[in-house]
Amino acid sequence: MTSGKHSPIGIIDSGMGGISIWTEIVRAMPHENTVYWADTAHCPYGGRTKDEITALVSAGVENLIAQKAKIIVVACNTATTAAIAALRERWPDQSFVGLEPAVKPAALSTRSGTIGILGTAYTLGSDMFRRTTEKYASGIRVIATAGNGLVEQVENDRETTPETENLLRKYIEPMLEARADKLVLACTHFPLLADTIRKIIGDRDMDIINPAPAVARHTAELLRERHLLTDRKSPGSHRFLSSGTETDIERLRAKAEQYKNKR
């Protein structure tokens, strides 16, 4: 099925984390249609192998291509790390946008010389993360911490519970004690925890770096280059699909509605 300027932007994630990317895409391009695929039945991806993740993401991409997505945003650091090369090889005519931890802006703007990275174990253990860190953070102290359990808290609508706050404190307090002044959120689920993270940081010197606005800008630039930006003036429409149940789809819609106007 062919796509054109009125076709939707496709967004794929293991679950609800990509809502953090979706919200920025909708803000940046309010007239664009979107279609969001969540692999809820297999979330989280963090403990799976590269081959498993690639197979699952590929199945989701097939669904988005069937929806005539004109560009596909892989709104998941783990999925990008594991599968983006295979996706581009399999579908060379399809435009993909991937994610990588925002190490570069953190390293360039740190005042203390120490930055914190909060991601999944898969992402932080990957060659992509190692190469990115070596390239952009030479001479910078990088404290990389796997936020185990946080994805599940977001998936279960527990962003502001005491349990989630305790988990986040366990991960973030050592960074603050080490004088890290940047916190890179290297999993798309984690910006949905921003309110609790800000509570933990308080008035201490640490900036949160959320890559989602930059991903939305890059997506818009690619569409502009390919002459695929819509020329409609009415607000875009948004569809949510899932490998899970109808209840999962309703929860995705509710999460999108919850976060779309938050800053």
GIJOJO-V316119 format. One record per run of one state. SS is the DSSP state (helix for helix, strand for strand, loop for the rest). FROM is the first residue (numbers start at 1). TO is the last residue. Records with the same first field share a line. If there is no record, write none. Layout:
SS->FROM-TO  FROM-TO
This chain:
loop->1-8  14-18  29-33  39-39  43-49  67-70  75-76  91-95  98-102  110-113  120-120  125-126  137-140  147-149  156-161  178-181  187-189  202-206  211-211  226-237  243-245  260-263
strand->9-13  34-38  71-74  96-97  114-119  141-146  182-186  207-210  238-242
helix->19-28  40-42  50-66  77-90  103-109  121-124  127-136  150-155  162-177  190-201  212-225  246-259
